[in-house]
C-alpha cells in the first residue's frame, strides 16, 4: 500500500465526516479523504489534506484504509510512496500530520519539504 493511514487518523476523519453530516455542513453523499502534494512553502512542496465528494476517474487512485476512502491523484502518488497520515491530540501538538520518507529535507516550521 503506497499510503498509510493510522487507525487514530482514520477514526478522526470518520468523526469529522459524521459531525459535518449531522450539522448539515456536508451532504450525506460519500466523502473521501483527499491527499495531495502541491507546490508551495519555503521548501517547494506541501502536503494537503481535504475532504472531497468527487473522484476523477482518469487521474485519481482510490484506497480503502481502516474504513476511510482515500483519494490520491496519480501525480501526487509519485511523491507519496509509504507516506503516513497520523492524527495527534496532545497538548503541544494537535491535528493531522504527514510523514513522508521520500522528502529529502523539510523547512524549519515543518510545513513544507523538498524532494
Residue pairs with C-beta under 8 A, 6 or more apart in sequence:
1 63
1 65
2 63
2 72
2 77
2 80
2 81
2 82
2 83
3 35
3 63
3 65
3 70
3 72
3 80
3 82
3 83
3 84
3 85
4 65
4 82
4 83
4 84
4 85
5 13
5 33
5 65
5 66
5 68
5 70
5 84
5 85
6 66
6 84
6 85
6 86
6 87
7 66
8 86
8 87
9 85
9 86
9 87
9 96
10 65
10 66
10 67
10 68
11 66
11 87
12 87
12 96
13 33
13 51
13 68
14 67
14 68
16 51
17 26
17 31
17 51
19 25
20 26
20 31
20 51
21 27
21 28
21 31
26 51
26 53
27 53
29 53
30 53
30 69
31 51
31 52
31 53
31 69
32 51
32 52
32 53
32 54
32 55
32 62
32 69
32 70
32 71
33 49
33 50
33 51
33 52
33 68
33 69
33 70
33 71
33 85
34 48
34 49
34 50
34 51
34 52
34 70
34 71
34 72
35 47
35 48
35 49
35 70
35 71
35 72
35 76
35 80
35 83
35 85
35 98
36 47
36 48
36 50
36 72
36 73
36 76
37 45
37 46
37 47
37 48
37 75
37 76
37 79
37 80
38 45
38 46
38 48
39 45
39 46
40 46
40 112
41 107
41 111
41 112
41 113
42 107
42 108
42 112
43 105
43 106
43 107
43 112
43 113
43 114
44 112
44 113
44 114
44 115
45 79
45 103
45 112
45 113
45 114
45 115
46 111
46 112
46 113
47 83
47 98
47 100
47 113
49 85
49 96
49 98
52 71
55 62
55 71
56 73
59 73
59 74
59 75
60 71
60 72
60 73
60 74
61 71
61 72
61 73
61 74
61 77
62 69
62 70
62 71
63 69
63 70
63 71
63 72
64 70
72 80
79 100
79 102
79 115
80 100
80 102
81 101
81 102
82 101
82 102
83 98
83 99
83 100
83 101
83 102
84 98
84 99
85 96
85 97
85 98
86 96
86 97
86 98
86 99
87 95
87 96
87 97
88 94
88 95
88 96
88 97
100 113
102 115
103 113
103 114
103 115
104 113
104 114
104 115
105 113
105 114
106 112
106 113
106 114
107 113
